[in-house]
Every structure is written in C-alpha cells, then in structure tokens.
C-alpha cells in the first residue's frame, strides 16, 4: 500500500467499532477506508476462549442495520459472533483492508497521515477504533516473579483442557472470571479471587441492564446529577447458563486477594499458604493507543482526553469503542451503535464546515 489519494476518513481497527463506523460512513457518502491489523474478520473475537457466551440475546447484541441472527441456547457464543461480523462487513461492502497495522498517526497539511506496515494513508479525519484486546492487563503482585506455576491472562485462555486435576486461581470478579471459573471448576480445584464479593444479577436479567446503567451514568454526568438507582438488582455478573450451572454445584464462592506469591503458591492475608499450579488473570485490558503517541494526545494514564469522543488536542481525531469514556457502553456490541452514529455525524459536520 503506497501513499495515494486523500480519504475523507481513515478508520483504524476493523472490529465491531470500526464496522459500526463504516456502516454510517457508507450511508453518509464520505470516502473512507478501514485498516485492520488482524488477518481475518471478527476483530478480537476469534481470540476469545472457546465457550464464551455473550451476556444478551442475539437481537440485543447487534450492529446497526442488521440484527444478529438467533443462536442456539439464546446467548450467542464466540463463533456465532465471529461469523456475524464477517458477514456484516460483506453485507455492506465495507472497504476493510487487512492485515494492515497502523504504526503512527502524524499531522500533515489539511489532515492526518496514517503510517502502516504496508505504506501510508492520508485522511482529513481519523477514527481510532483499535480497542484493547492487544493490551491485556496483569497487575503487578508481590512475589510474582518467584512463582513457579503458570500465569496467563484470560485472553490467552481457551479451554479447561490442560488444567484438569490442577489447583487453579481465577483472579477477577467480572463476567469473564465467572464464566471461566464455571467451566474450570468442573475439572480442576479452583479458587475464585476477587477484590470485592461478586455481585450477581437475578437469573431473569441479562446484559441489557448493564447497557442501560452505563447510559444512565453518562446522561447523569452530562446533566450534573447523581445517577438513578440501578434497575434489575445491584449485580453486574450475568447469570448465563454455565454460570447458573456452577452456582447449582455451589462453586460461585469468592475470597479476597492473597498477600503475595511464593514459589509453590500463594500466601493469604492471614499468613496461611496454599499450593497453586496456575493463575488465570481475568483483569481486563488497557486501550491500544500507541499509534497516536506522535500526535502528543496521550495523557499520563495512557488515554486520550475527549469531548463526545473527539480529541481535545487534535480536532481531526475521534476515538470510538474504548469504553464509557468514549461513549456509553461503547465497548459492547449492544452499545456501539449510538457512539458510531454520533461520531460519523460529527465528522460529517466537521468536513462540511471545513470545505465551506
């Protein structure tokens, strides 16, 4: 890919956020290209563990324009999501170029230059939609370097195979921790480690309530008020079928964090020691924003200061899908539509104003 024509917009990232942006860009008539570092469709989803389940039914986990087809069991699995995303970009003829890895974004006269491992693209505006899957976060823990067992992040976990009969700590109180613990506990001696006691939603409530809460938090912040009391109960772990089954086996108990590692295991806060063979860190991700560093827009925490998803330091740069700070629930399939629509509308206004 050599430096060529000037696009109106270059989207960096071909996962769910980039595709949602592409849908609205296609409808707007804006010239654009989507650059995806992966060698196949689906963004980060192909790298998820084998048994992963979404928190909401297919109809509530859809990108704009085309509802996700129903899936067996109600809650779509990883492969169902990957297939949907692949078919989505084909359905709308989105100009995804892969594998193309964006290395840096630089200012140029009248726009931004996106330098990649396959040449350079020029654009009047850029949408960064790379997510965080390439930056898994494992917290630093006392004695971690001494531990002789296996440590992996949830992003590297695939299935219980290889953990049978072992003593495994699952660290992290979110939905990924609950789902991985549920299946591991059938074959291994598991201990669930969470900062706070895990909070479970009622069985009849799914991920839609989490989306509604995120939206309410953002609206309350914009209006300068306290968020309304959360609906659907105070939990944040969705009781998908595998998690309910683990509860029925009495395996959903969690303990507070251990004090430190030792070569053979961990030492708890009360001084007792437990042997451990493996630790699975379900501790989330950090935004993948290194390509934006040359613009001087990264803050001390590694994020970019934004207003309605637009960089406050670079008016030609928008960020999409990194979490609530770039749009309510924007890191989810259910929540990306609103942010993508707003982003493209803002870019369209910017380009029109600039040309006039």
C-alpha positions as CSV (number, residue, x, y, z in Angstrom):
1,X,0.0,0.0,0.0
2,X,1.6,3.2,-1.1
3,X,0.6,6.8,-0.3
4,X,-2.2,7.7,-2.5
5,X,-5.5,9.6,-2.7
6,X,-6.7,11.6,0.2
7,X,-9.6,9.9,2.1
8,X,-12.2,11.8,4.0
9,X,-11.8,9.3,6.8
10,X,-9.5,6.5,7.8
11,X,-10.8,4.1,10.4
12,X,-8.1,2.3,12.4
13,X,-9.5,-1.0,13.5
14,X,-11.8,-3.5,11.8
15,X,-13.6,-5.0,14.8
16,X,-17.1,-4.2,15.9
17,X,-16.5,-0.5,16.5
18,X,-14.8,0.0,13.1
19,X,-17.6,-1.8,11.3
20,X,-20.3,0.2,13.0
21,X,-18.5,3.4,12.0
22,X,-18.2,2.0,8.5
23,X,-21.9,1.4,8.3
24,X,-22.7,5.1,9.0
25,X,-19.8,6.3,6.8
26,X,-21.1,4.3,3.9
27,X,-24.6,5.8,4.3
28,X,-23.1,9.3,4.5
29,X,-21.3,9.1,1.2
30,X,-18.0,10.0,2.8
31,X,-14.9,8.4,1.3
32,X,-13.2,6.1,3.7
33,X,-11.0,3.1,4.4
34,X,-10.9,0.7,7.3
35,X,-7.5,-0.6,8.3
36,X,-7.5,-3.9,10.3
37,X,-4.4,-5.4,11.8
38,X,-5.9,-8.9,12.0
39,X,-5.7,-11.4,9.1
40,X,-9.4,-12.4,9.4
41,X,-12.7,-10.8,10.2
42,X,-14.1,-10.6,13.7
43,X,-11.7,-8.2,15.4
44,X,-10.6,-9.6,18.8
45,X,-13.5,-12.1,19.0
46,X,-11.6,-15.1,17.3
47,X,-9.1,-14.9,20.2
48,X,-11.7,-15.4,23.0
49,X,-12.0,-18.6,24.9
50,X,-13.9,-21.4,23.2
51,X,-17.0,-21.4,25.4
52,X,-17.5,-17.7,25.7
53,X,-21.1,-16.5,25.8
54,X,-22.5,-13.0,25.3
55,X,-24.5,-11.5,28.1
56,X,-27.5,-10.6,26.0
57,X,-29.6,-12.4,23.3
58,X,-28.6,-12.0,19.7
59,X,-31.3,-9.5,18.9
60,X,-29.8,-7.2,21.6
61,X,-26.2,-7.7,20.5
62,X,-26.4,-6.3,17.0
63,X,-24.6,-3.7,15.0
64,X,-26.5,-1.0,13.1
65,X,-28.7,-2.1,10.2
66,X,-28.7,-5.8,10.5
67,X,-29.8,-7.8,13.6
68,X,-27.6,-10.7,14.6
69,X,-29.3,-14.0,13.7
70,X,-30.6,-16.0,16.6
71,X,-28.3,-18.6,18.1
72,X,-28.9,-21.9,19.8
73,X,-29.3,-21.5,23.5
74,X,-30.2,-17.9,23.4
75,X,-26.9,-16.3,24.3
76,X,-24.5,-16.3,21.3
77,X,-21.1,-17.9,21.5
78,X,-17.8,-16.7,20.2
79,X,-18.0,-18.4,16.8
80,X,-21.5,-17.1,16.2
81,X,-20.3,-13.6,16.8
82,X,-17.3,-14.0,14.5
83,X,-19.5,-15.3,11.7
84,X,-21.9,-12.4,12.2
85,X,-19.1,-9.8,12.0
86,X,-17.6,-11.4,8.9
87,X,-21.0,-11.5,7.1
88,X,-21.7,-7.9,8.3
89,X,-18.7,-6.4,6.5
90,X,-19.6,-8.3,3.4
91,X,-23.3,-7.4,3.5
92,X,-22.5,-3.7,3.5
93,X,-19.4,-3.9,1.2
94,X,-17.2,-2.2,3.8
95,X,-13.7,-1.3,2.5
96,X,-11.7,-3.3,5.1
97,X,-8.0,-3.7,4.3
98,X,-6.2,-6.4,6.2
99,X,-3.8,-7.3,7.5
100,X,-2.7,-3.6,7.8
101,X,-1.2,-2.4,11.1
102,X,-1.3,1.3,11.9
103,X,2.1,2.3,13.4
104,X,1.7,6.0,13.8
105,X,-0.6,8.9,13.1
106,X,1.0,12.2,12.1
107,X,-0.2,15.7,11.3
108,X,0.1,17.0,7.8
109,X,-1.3,20.0,6.0
110,X,-5.0,19.7,5.8
111,X,-5.3,16.3,7.5
112,X,-3.6,13.4,9.2
113,X,-1.2,10.8,7.8
114,X,-1.6,7.2,8.9
115,X,1.6,5.3,8.6
116,X,1.2,1.5,8.5
117,X,3.3,-1.6,7.9
118,X,2.0,-1.5,4.3
119,X,2.5,2.1,3.4
120,X,0.7,5.4,4.3
121,X,-2.9,6.5,4.1
122,X,-3.9,10.2,4.2
123,X,-7.1,11.4,5.6
124,X,-9.0,14.6,6.6
125,X,-10.1,12.9,9.8
126,X,-9.2,9.7,11.6
127,X,-11.3,7.4,13.8
128,X,-9.2,5.2,16.1
129,X,-11.2,2.1,17.0
130,X,-8.5,-0.4,18.0
131,X,-10.0,-1.5,21.3
132,X,-7.7,-3.0,23.9
133,X,-7.5,-6.7,23.2
134,X,-3.9,-6.4,22.2
135,X,-3.0,-4.9,25.6
136,X,-4.1,-7.4,28.3
137,X,-3.6,-6.1,31.8
138,X,-2.0,-8.3,34.5
139,X,-1.4,-6.4,37.8
140,X,2.0,-6.4,39.4
141,X,1.8,-8.6,42.6
142,X,4.4,-9.1,45.3
143,X,6.5,-12.2,44.6
144,X,5.1,-12.7,41.2
145,X,8.5,-13.3,39.6
146,X,9.1,-16.1,42.2
147,X,6.0,-18.1,41.4
148,X,7.0,-21.3,39.5
149,X,3.5,-22.1,38.3
150,X,1.7,-21.0,35.2
151,X,0.3,-17.5,34.8
152,X,-1.9,-16.5,31.9
153,X,-4.3,-13.7,31.1
154,X,-7.9,-14.6,30.2
155,X,-7.1,-13.5,26.6
156,X,-4.7,-16.5,26.4
157,X,-7.2,-19.0,27.9
158,X,-9.0,-21.3,25.5
159,X,-10.5,-24.2,27.4
160,X,-10.2,-26.3,30.6
161,X,-8.0,-28.8,28.7
162,X,-4.6,-28.8,30.3
163,X,-5.8,-27.7,33.7
164,X,-7.5,-31.0,34.7
165,X,-6.6,-32.0,38.3
166,X,-4.7,-28.8,38.9
167,X,-5.0,-26.2,41.6
168,X,-6.1,-23.0,39.8
169,X,-6.7,-19.5,41.0
170,X,-9.1,-17.4,38.8
171,X,-8.5,-13.7,39.6
172,X,-11.1,-11.2,38.7
173,X,-14.7,-10.5,39.6
174,X,-16.3,-9.7,36.3
175,X,-18.2,-11.8,33.8
176,X,-15.1,-13.3,32.2
177,X,-13.9,-14.5,35.6
178,X,-17.3,-16.0,36.4
179,X,-17.6,-17.8,33.1
180,X,-14.0,-19.2,33.1
181,X,-14.3,-20.3,36.7
182,X,-17.6,-22.0,35.9
183,X,-16.1,-24.4,33.4
184,X,-12.7,-24.8,35.1
185,X,-14.4,-25.8,38.3
186,X,-15.7,-29.0,36.6
187,X,-12.2,-30.4,36.1
188,X,-9.9,-28.5,38.4
189,X,-9.6,-27.4,42.1
190,X,-10.5,-23.8,41.7
191,X,-10.4,-20.7,43.9
192,X,-12.0,-17.5,42.8
193,X,-10.2,-14.4,43.9
194,X,-12.0,-11.0,43.7
195,X,-11.4,-7.6,45.2
196,X,-15.0,-7.4,46.5
197,X,-17.6,-10.1,46.8
198,X,-19.0,-10.8,43.3
199,X,-22.5,-9.4,42.6
200,X,-24.9,-11.4,40.6
201,X,-27.8,-10.2,38.6
202,X,-31.1,-12.0,39.0
203,X,-31.5,-15.0,36.7
204,X,-34.1,-13.3,34.6
205,X,-32.0,-10.2,33.9
206,X,-29.3,-10.2,31.2
207,X,-26.8,-7.8,29.8
208,X,-29.3,-5.2,28.7
209,X,-29.5,-3.9,32.2
210,X,-25.7,-3.2,32.1
211,X,-26.1,-1.2,29.0
212,X,-29.0,0.8,30.5
213,X,-26.8,1.5,33.5
214,X,-23.9,2.7,31.5
215,X,-26.2,5.0,29.5
216,X,-27.7,6.4,32.7
217,X,-24.3,7.1,34.2
218,X,-23.2,9.1,31.2
219,X,-26.5,11.0,31.0
220,X,-26.3,11.9,34.7
221,X,-22.7,13.1,34.3
222,X,-23.7,15.3,31.4
223,X,-26.6,16.7,33.4
224,X,-24.6,17.2,36.6
225,X,-26.7,14.9,38.8
226,X,-26.3,11.6,40.6
227,X,-27.2,8.5,38.6
228,X,-30.6,7.0,39.3
229,X,-30.7,3.8,41.3
230,X,-29.7,0.9,39.1
231,X,-32.5,-1.3,37.8
232,X,-32.5,-5.1,37.7
233,X,-30.8,-5.5,41.0
234,X,-27.3,-4.4,42.2
235,X,-25.3,-7.1,40.4
236,X,-23.0,-6.9,37.4
237,X,-22.4,-10.6,36.7
238,X,-24.9,-12.0,34.2
239,X,-26.2,-15.5,35.0
240,X,-25.7,-17.1,31.7
241,X,-26.4,-20.9,31.7
242,X,-22.9,-22.1,32.5
243,X,-22.7,-19.7,35.5
244,X,-26.1,-20.8,36.8
245,X,-24.9,-24.4,36.5
246,X,-21.8,-23.6,38.5
247,X,-24.0,-22.0,41.2
248,X,-26.0,-25.1,41.3
249,X,-22.8,-27.0,42.1
250,X,-22.0,-24.5,44.8
251,X,-18.9,-23.2,43.0
252,X,-19.5,-19.5,42.9
253,X,-17.8,-18.6,46.1
254,X,-15.0,-16.0,46.1
255,X,-12.3,-15.0,48.5
256,X,-10.4,-11.7,48.9
257,X,-6.9,-11.3,47.3
258,X,-3.9,-13.1,48.6
259,X,-1.0,-11.2,50.0
260,X,1.9,-12.5,47.9
261,X,3.2,-15.2,45.7
262,X,5.8,-17.8,46.8
263,X,7.5,-20.3,44.5
264,X,4.9,-23.0,45.2
265,X,1.8,-21.0,45.5
266,X,0.4,-18.0,47.4
267,X,0.3,-16.6,51.0
268,X,-3.1,-15.3,52.1
269,X,-3.7,-12.2,54.3
270,X,-3.9,-14.3,57.4
271,X,-0.5,-15.9,56.8
272,X,-1.7,-19.3,55.6
273,X,-0.2,-20.7,52.4
274,X,-1.8,-22.6,49.6
275,X,-0.1,-24.6,46.8
276,X,-1.1,-23.3,43.3
277,X,-0.4,-24.8,39.9
278,X,-1.8,-22.0,37.7
279,X,-3.3,-18.5,37.9
280,X,-5.7,-17.1,35.3
281,X,-5.9,-13.3,35.4
282,X,-9.3,-12.1,34.3
283,X,-8.3,-8.5,34.9
284,X,-9.2,-6.7,31.7
285,X,-7.3,-4.7,29.2
286,X,-5.8,-1.3,28.5
287,X,-6.5,0.9,25.5
288,X,-4.3,0.2,22.5
289,X,-3.3,3.8,21.6
290,X,0.4,3.7,20.9
291,X,-0.2,4.7,17.3
292,X,-1.5,8.0,18.5
293,X,1.6,8.9,20.5
294,X,3.3,11.0,17.8
295,X,0.3,13.4,17.9
296,X,1.0,14.2,21.6
297,X,-2.5,13.5,22.6
298,X,-1.8,10.7,25.2
299,X,-2.4,11.6,28.8
300,X,-0.5,10.2,31.8
301,X,-3.0,7.4,32.2
302,X,-2.5,6.3,28.5
303,X,-5.9,7.6,27.4
304,X,-6.8,10.5,25.2
305,X,-8.8,13.4,26.6
306,X,-12.1,13.6,24.6
307,X,-15.3,15.5,24.4
308,X,-18.1,13.4,22.8
309,X,-15.4,11.1,21.5
310,X,-13.3,13.8,19.8
311,X,-9.8,14.5,21.0
312,X,-9.5,17.8,22.8
313,X,-5.9,18.2,21.5
314,X,-6.4,17.1,17.8
315,X,-9.7,18.2,16.2
316,X,-9.3,15.7,13.3
317,X,-9.1,12.7,15.7
318,X,-12.1,10.7,17.1
319,X,-11.9,7.7,19.4
320,X,-14.6,5.0,19.3
321,X,-15.4,1.9,21.3
322,X,-12.8,2.1,24.1
323,X,-15.3,2.2,27.0
324,X,-17.6,4.6,28.7
325,X,-15.1,7.4,28.4
326,X,-15.6,7.4,24.6
327,X,-19.3,6.7,24.7
328,X,-21.8,5.0,27.0
329,X,-21.3,1.2,26.7
330,X,-19.4,1.8,23.5
331,X,-17.1,-1.2,24.1
332,X,-20.0,-3.6,23.6
333,X,-21.9,-4.8,20.6
334,X,-25.1,-3.5,22.1
335,X,-23.8,-0.1,22.8
336,X,-21.6,0.8,19.9
337,X,-24.4,2.0,17.5
338,X,-25.1,5.2,19.3
339,X,-21.5,6.2,19.6
340,X,-20.7,5.3,16.0
341,X,-23.7,7.3,14.7
342,X,-22.7,10.3,16.8
343,X,-19.1,10.1,15.7
344,X,-19.9,10.0,12.0
345,X,-22.4,12.8,12.3
346,X,-19.8,15.0,14.0
347,X,-17.2,14.1,11.3
348,X,-19.7,14.9,8.6
349,X,-20.4,18.3,10.1
350,X,-16.6,19.0,10.5
351,X,-15.8,18.1,6.9
352,X,-18.7,20.2,5.6
353,X,-17.7,23.2,7.7
354,X,-14.1,22.8,6.6
355,X,-15.0,22.7,2.9
356,X,-17.3,25.7,3.1
